[in-house]
């Protein structure tokens, strides 16, 4: 799945960012977060902000921030402006 993403995504094609291998064995961390989207990343950020000595692991099946969290997903519509008239 991840091998062909460069062709579809310019920043991945030009980035040195690559998937890391899966952890070998158990992880010894204070906080383990499954899912590297916006929610998972913010969930990792806040405990570290409170206590930088915490060991936090963010686990994802692919690249962290790859899905909708890693690209502009906003949509603009004039529908609401038309209703105001």
DAFEN-V838786 format. One record per helix or strand. SS is the DSSP state (~ for helix, > for strand). FROM is the first residue (numbers start at 0). LEN is the number of residues. If there is no record, write none. Layout:
# DAFEN-V838786
ss	from	len
SS	FROM	LEN
SS	FROM	LEN
This chain:
# DAFEN-V838786
ss	from	len
~	1	7
~	9	5
>	30	4
~	37	13
>	55	4
~	67	3
~	78	5
